[in-house]
């Protein structure tokens, strides 16, 4: 599996990298190949994997049931470690979601052509990751059925949420992020749902996709408003995604706890979020492009570019780790210094070692072009980065809590089976949602790929003309 | 009563040229349909600049202002909370929610505005869908449609054929464009 089956022949010009679109298929061929996953009969492999993931989702529901009906005493949380797997999972999932917004919004604003084929995929990942993330703070409330107390409404108790605390900020940030991600995703989907409506042969699909596409006619007026609306949503999502993880990091940074109380947290959390999110896109995209035969639109170029972003954000994260140590030493604060020694050589030193190995050492392999273009290596690196980022969240959140200022209140934390079940169960549930998305929605944006092909043809034309002119000159 | 005249073109240049010609002849209710945004369509049809950005700006300002006022009034005026002896009205602490609500309102206004105001959606049925071949408009077809009075329909159809359109068809009158 050293080279993908559809890898293009090496370009004549060594400075030209792999193409973002293999060949120049016409509109009908593109539509057919991109809609095949939705319109073809159900595959046995898909059904089997979905069933397996549904099993995991069932276990997740069992764990939720235990949590809701017995109480959060079924978790390993204690005092002082009141935040453990729950908040670790929350921060990890929300961070994963951020790469989706980065790919679809920020790269759109920078007019990066390679974002086109993978943006829908990444946005879906964002939506499902945020759905998983949002679950944890709510079940962690202890009485989750009262979560609406967080919303400012005129209650008979006359009490309002405390807007000077980071936790109500979180409520607004996460709910806004989930809503805007959905709107952005759906706005992009409307033209493709219309394509699906028109390409479908059976009545059920025609009716369902007809309703979902609201009656899109591809009119010049539709496109005019759609384009500007889509661009504006991208423009709004860009600062939004930065604000969301900044606010998440405020949950820790504005407290007093050694290991949490640092000003580097907002940029360091955002970089970590993009790092883990790109790794997750790779983890999902590498098998999906193979299974659904999408190697002509998700090419070696896409994978290589994502590997480069993973490496760059990985270096930012490594800088964050180094700077935390430096400030712990430079501040001259003994409790701060102790908190960091405790991470490296304390009770949880293996988790810390995993964090450093997966997040700092492993991504360095991506300096090599041979690693970036090798699908198997990329897949392995992406899995390890996901593990490493989870370990980082755990080290920051739980390990800092085990050793605060007063030795008499120190205690260790160990997870119960419910904690593990909620972590792996949420991965299964995420997988179920993703499998359904791949089967029932166009995972590659069809209209945008057609537009991209036109732009590329235009470029081809210019390049050919320039070559001809050069030949004449010589 | 309006009749709909539809015709398919093989390539963009011919389509845009036909739109320009018909518009110059005073044919009203012209529209183009394509599977991806066409460059030059707005100019060919003489469409004005989209007002979506203005709607988004107004909604965003309303959202941010209401977010700030909400926090100022609830924890600053109605029930002043003393947390860590910070003043009841603490502008820096109110920035995150203000920003989030601004973005939320602007995004909702764009989405809802697009669907319901600009596109008049949901409209699952439309006269153009009466023509079965029109389904290619979202796959690989480039179409021109004209909503005209029933007497003009035949003339416009003949003009479309002359301009190089194929599959020219007329959907007889129904409602407004």
Contacts between the chains, C-beta under 8 A, distances in Angstrom:
chain1	res1	chain2	res2	distance
A	26	B	140	6.8
A	27	B	35	6.1
A	27	B	139	6.4
A	27	B	140	3.4
A	28	B	139	6.1
A	28	B	140	4.6
A	31	B	35	7.8
A	31	B	139	4.9
A	31	B	140	6.9
A	152	B	70	6.2
A	152	B	74	5.7
A	158	B	79	6.2
A	159	B	79	6.5
A	160	B	74	3.9
A	160	B	75	5.7
A	160	B	78	6.9
A	160	B	79	5.7
A	160	B	81	7.7
A	161	B	74	7.6
A	161	B	75	7.9
A	162	B	75	6.5
A	162	B	81	5.6
A	162	B	83	6.0
A	163	B	71	4.4
A	163	B	74	7.2
A	163	B	75	5.2
A	163	B	93	6.4
A	163	B	94	6.2
A	163	B	97	6.2
A	164	B	75	7.0
A	164	B	81	7.2
A	164	B	83	5.0
A	164	B	84	7.8
A	164	B	86	5.9
A	164	B	90	5.7
A	164	B	93	4.4
A	165	B	83	7.2
A	168	B	97	7.1
A	169	B	96	4.2
A	169	B	97	6.0
A	169	B	100	7.8
A	172	B	67	8.0
A	172	B	96	7.0
A	172	B	97	4.8
A	172	B	100	4.3
A	172	B	101	6.8
A	173	B	96	6.7
A	173	B	100	5.4
A	176	B	100	4.4
A	176	B	101	7.4
A	176	B	103	5.9
A	176	B	104	4.4
A	179	B	104	6.2
A	179	B	107	7.1
A	179	B	108	7.3
A	180	B	103	6.3
A	180	B	104	6.7
A	180	B	107	4.5
A	183	B	107	5.3
A	183	B	108	7.1
A	183	B	110	7.5
A	183	B	111	4.4
A	184	B	107	7.6
A	186	B	111	7.4
A	187	B	110	7.8
A	187	B	111	6.2
A	187	B	114	7.0
A	191	B	35	7.6
A	191	B	36	7.9
A	191	B	138	7.0
A	194	B	138	4.6
A	195	B	35	6.8
A	195	B	138	4.3
A	195	B	139	6.1
A	197	B	138	7.4
A	198	B	135	4.0
A	198	B	136	7.3
A	198	B	137	7.5
A	198	B	138	4.6
A	198	B	139	6.0
A	199	B	135	8.0
A	199	B	138	7.9
A	199	B	139	6.2
A	210	B	124	5.4
A	211	B	122	7.5
A	211	B	124	6.1
A	214	B	115	6.2
A	214	B	119	7.2
A	214	B	121	3.9
A	214	B	122	4.3
A	214	B	123	7.2
A	214	B	124	7.2
A	215	B	119	7.8
A	215	B	121	5.6
A	215	B	122	5.9
A	215	B	123	4.0
A	215	B	124	4.8
A	215	B	125	7.2
A	215	B	126	6.0
A	216	B	119	7.7
A	216	B	121	7.8
A	216	B	138	7.3
A	217	B	33	5.7
A	217	B	126	6.2
A	217	B	128	6.0
A	217	B	129	7.9
A	217	B	137	6.9
A	218	B	33	4.5
A	218	B	34	5.5
A	218	B	35	6.1
A	218	B	137	5.0
A	218	B	138	5.4
A	219	B	31	5.0
A	219	B	32	7.0
A	219	B	33	5.6
A	219	B	145	8.0
A	220	B	31	6.0
A	220	B	32	4.2
A	220	B	33	7.5
A	220	B	34	7.5
A	220	B	38	6.6
A	220	B	41	4.0
A	220	B	42	6.8
A	220	B	45	5.7
A	220	B	47	6.9
A	221	B	31	6.5
A	221	B	47	6.6
A	221	B	118	7.6
A	221	B	119	7.9
A	222	B	118	8.0
A	222	B	119	5.8
A	223	B	34	7.3
A	223	B	36	7.9
A	223	B	37	4.1
A	223	B	38	7.2
A	223	B	41	7.0
A	224	B	37	7.8
A	224	B	41	7.5
A	224	B	42	5.6
A	224	B	47	5.9
A	224	B	50	5.5
A	225	B	50	5.1
A	225	B	52	5.4
A	225	B	114	5.7
A	225	B	118	4.4
A	225	B	119	7.1
A	226	B	37	7.7
A	226	B	114	6.7
A	227	B	37	5.6
A	228	B	50	4.7
A	228	B	52	4.8
A	228	B	53	6.4
A	229	B	52	5.0
A	229	B	56	8.0
A	229	B	110	4.8
A	229	B	111	7.5
A	229	B	113	7.8
A	229	B	114	4.9
A	232	B	52	6.7
A	232	B	53	6.3
A	232	B	56	5.2
A	232	B	106	7.6
A	232	B	110	5.7
A	233	B	107	6.0
A	233	B	110	5.9
A	233	B	111	7.7
A	236	B	56	7.7
A	236	B	60	7.8
A	236	B	103	5.1
A	236	B	106	5.7
A	236	B	107	5.6
A	239	B	99	7.7
A	239	B	103	7.4
A	240	B	100	7.7
A	240	B	103	5.0
A	243	B	96	6.9
A	243	B	99	5.9
A	243	B	100	6.9
A	243	B	103	8.0
A	247	B	96	5.4
A	250	B	96	7.6
A	446	B	35	7.7
A	447	B	35	5.9
A	447	B	36	4.7
A	447	B	37	7.9
A	448	B	36	7.5
A	450	B	35	5.8
A	450	B	36	4.5
A	451	B	36	4.4
A	451	B	37	6.5
A	454	B	36	7.2
